[in-house]
Amino acid sequence: MSEHVIRQSAEISPATTALVEPFFDPVTSTVTYVVHSGRDSACAIVDPVLDYDPKSGRTSTDSAQRVIAFVREYGLTVQWLLETHAHADHLSAAPFLKQELGGTIAIGEHIRSVQGVFRAVFNLARTVAADGSEFDHLFKDEETFQVGPLAARAMHVPGHTPADLAYQIGNAVFVGDTLFMPDVGSARCDFPGGDAHTLYRSARKLLGLPDDTRLFMCHDYPPASRGPSFQTTVAAQRHGNIHLHDGVSEDAFVQMRSARDSTLAMPNLILPSIQVNIRAGRLPEPEDNGVRYLKIPLDAL
C-alpha cells in the first residue's frame, strides 16, 4: 500500500490551485493529465496512455515520453499514478512511468469485481488474483489523500463500469468516463457491471459540486464543428450536457442511454486493453521463447 498519508474525510479545500497539463492522444481520444502546484512540486499523473498498434501487436512509449519530458522540465516529483478505471480503449502506461519517474499506482477498490469478471473471460486465474493486489493502492469511496500541498479525494462514480472513480484535486475533478463534454454527453453503460441508472446517480453526484468546479474529461469525441476539448465546469454541464442537463429525469436518461448503447460497436482496443489494465498496466510475462502474448477469446463477449 501507499507510503503517503491517507485519511478518511470528504472535506476538500481548494485553497491551493491545482495546475493541470493535458496530453491528448488522437489515436484513442484519451486525455492524460499531470496535476501539480507549480515547478518543483509533487504531482499526480491521471490515466496515462501506452501506445499500441493492433495491426503489428507492437507497443511504444511516445505518449508517455511526452509526459516524462514535461515532468522533468518542471522538476516535478511523481507521487501518484491514478487510474480512473480499467479502460477498454487504451493500454495504461502506469508501470512504465513508475519505472521512469516513481509514484504509487492507484485505482478504486471495486476493481476487484472487474478483475473477477474478466479473469474468467480471458482465463487468467493463474496470473490475476482478482483481489486488486496488482495495484499499489486501492481507494475507498471518499478517501482523501494529498498531492503535495493539494488536498484530494477519490469519489466512487460507477455506472460505466462498477469501479469508476473521479478524483477531486483542489477544485479540479477528473471525471473518468462518467461525463463527456456537454455537447457529447455521457459514457456507455453496456459493459459488464455497467448500469445506466447507476451512471445517472453518479453524474448527479458530480453535478452537485459547486458550479465553478473545474471538470476534466477522460476522453473527447468532438463533433465536426470543433476540435478536441477537455475542460468544462459543473455549471456548464448542468446547463448544457445533452444527456444529463438539469431537468432530465433518471427514467428518461436510462431510456436514451439503453437505446443508444444497443447501437454501439465494441471499442477497437477492448481485448488487449482490458486484460492488460486489470493487471495495473503490466504486460503478460514472456513465454519460453521470450515473446509476450495477449489472448483473443472467441465468441466470449
N, C-alpha and C positions, 0 to 999 in steps of 0.2 A: 504494500500500500504506500501511498504518498508520504514523503517526509514533511510535506507542508502542513501547516496547522489547519485543521478542518473544524468548523463549528456548525452547530445546528441552529439556524436562525433565518428568518425571512427578511430581516432588516438590512436594506442595502442603501448606502449613502452615495450619491453621485458627486460628492464633493471634489474628487479628483477626476478630471475629464479623461475618458478613455480615448486615445488616439487610435484610429483604425486605418490600416493599409490593406486594400483589397487586391487580390490577384485573380483575374478571370481566366478560366480555361475554356476557350471557344469550342473545343472538341466535345467536352461533356457538359458545357454550360454551367460549370461549377465555379463557385467563388470560394477561395481560401482567404482567410483573414489573419493578419498579425495585429494583435491588440496590445498596446503598451501605453506608457505615460510620459514618454519622451526619450531622448538619447540616453544611453547607458542605463536604461531601466530594465526591469523584468518584463516578460511578455508572454502571451499565450498565442498559439497558432491553432486556428479553428478549421477543421475539415481540409487537411492537406491532400493534394492530388498526386498520385503516381501515374505517369503516362503509360498507357498500354495500347498496343496496336493489335487488335484481334485478328487481323489477316496474317500477321507474321508470328504472333504469340510473343512479341518482344516488349519488355518494359524499358522505360527510360526515366530519367530524373530531371528533365528540362524544367518542368513546372516547379518542382521542389528546389532546384538550384536558384530560381528567381527569388524564392522566399529566403533561402540561405544568404544570398547576396544582400538583400535588404537588412536582414537581422545583423549581419556582420558590419555593414556600413554604418548602422546606427548604434553599434555597440550593445545590442540587446542581449539579455540572458533569457533563454527559453525556460520557463517554469512549467508550462502546461502544453500538452498536445491534445486538444479537445476534439472529440468526435460527437457530432450531434446525433448520429445513429449509424447503423450498419448500412452504408449506402449501396444502392443497386445500380448506380450509373457510373461509378468510377472506383478505382482501387485507391486505398489510402497509402500515403507516403509517410505515415507517422513513424514506423520503425526506422526508415532511412534518416528522417530528420532527427530522431532521437540519437542515432549513431553519430550524426554530424554535429549536433547542437546541444544534445541533452534534453531533459524535460521528462515529464510524467504523462504517459498516455492514459487518457481517461474517457469514460463513456458512462451512460446511465446503467443502473443495476439491472434494469429489465432486459438488458442484452442477453441475459441467461435464457429467457424464453425464446428469443430469436435464434440463439445458438442451438437450442434443443430442436427446433423445427428443421433448420437447415442442416444440422448434423445428420439427421435422418435422411433428408433429401439427397445429400452428397455422400452418405455412408462414411462419415468421418469420426465414428465413435472412438477410433484409436488415436486420433490426433486433436480432437476438440473436446474439452472436458465439459462444456456447457455449464460451467459454474462462474464464468467471467474471469477466470484466472489468467487468461491471455493478456488482459489489460492490467496496467499498474494500479489503477484506482477505479472503483465503481461509485458513481454519485447516487445518493438518495435524493428524492424529491425535496426541494427547498434547502438542500445542503449548501452552506456558504463556504467560501474559500477566498483566497487573495491572489491577485496578480500584481506582485509588488505592492504599491500603495492602493491599488484599485480593489475595492470590495466587489465580490462576485457571488452569484448563486446559480445553482442548477435547477431548472424548472422542468418537471416531467410534463410533456405535451404529446401524449400518444394519439393515435388515430391513423396517421400514415403508416407507422409501424408501432408495435407495443412499447418500443424502447426509446422513442424520440425524446431528446432533451432540447430545451432552449437554454442558452447561457446569458445571464444578465451580468454585464461587467460595467460598473458605473451606471450611466443612463443609456448604454448601448445594449441591445439584445440581439443575439444571433439565433434566429428562429428555426434553423434546420429546415425541414420540408413541411412545416405546418402551414405557413403562408408563403405566397409569392408576391411580386409587386402587384399593386392594386388592379392594374389592367390585365393581369394574368390570373389572379385568383387564389387557388388553393391546390394542395397536393392530392394525388390519387390515394385511395383507401382500400384498394383491392389486393394488396399483398397479404401474405399470411399474417393473421393477427391484426390487420388493419380494420378500421371501423369508422364510418362516416359520422355517426352520432358522437363518437368519442372525439373525432377531429374537430367537430363544431365546438364542443365544450372546451377543448384545448385552445382553439382560436379565440374564444371569448375570454379565456383566462389571460391571454396575451393582450387582447384589446381592452382589458380592464386596467392596464397600466396607465400612468399619466400620459396625457395627449402628446406631450413633447418628447416622449421616449423614442429614441432612435432605434429603428428595426432594420437589421441587416439580413438579407436573403441568402440562402444556401445556393440557390440557382436563379437564373433568369432565362426565360424563353420569350424574348420580346416579340411583339407584333412587328410587321414590316415598317410601321411608321416611326420606330425609334430604335436606337442602339441599346446594348446591354446596360442595365441599371440595377443597383443592388440595395440602395438605401432609401428608406421611407420613414414615416412616423406612425405612431398609433392613431393620431388624428386623421391622417391621410387614408389609412386603412379603414377606419370606421366610417369615413365619409364615402370612399370610392372603391373599395375592393369589390370586384364584380360578382364574387360568390358570397362574401361574408360581411358586407357593409351593414351598418345599423338598420334594423328593421327586417332583416332576413331571418325567418324562423328556422328552428332546427329541422323540422319536417321538410320544409322547402329545400333547405340545403342538402339534406340526405337524398331526397328525390333527384335533385340535379346531379349530385356527385355520383350516385349509383348509376344513373343513365350514362353519364359521361365516361365513367370508368369502364363500362362494358364495351366501349368503342376503342379503348387504348391498347396498343401493342405493348409487349414487354420491352423494357429498356434494352438497348443493344448490348450492354455490358453486364447484365444482371448475373449471368452464370459465373464469369470469373470474379466479379466484384464481391458477391455475397460470400463465396467460400474463402476469399482472402480477408474480407473485412470482419467476419465473425472471429477471425484469428488476430484481431487488432492490427491488420495490415500485413501480417507476416506471411510470406510465401511458403508453399509446401516445401518440406525438406527435399533435397536432391535424392533421386533414386540411385541404384548402384552404378549407373552409367554417368552420374554427375549432373543429370538433367532434372529440372523440376517439372512437374506435370499438374495441370488443372483438369478437373473432371467435367464431362458434359453428360448429365443424366438424361436419358431418353424417355420421353412420354411421362415425366415425373411431375412437371409443374402445370 
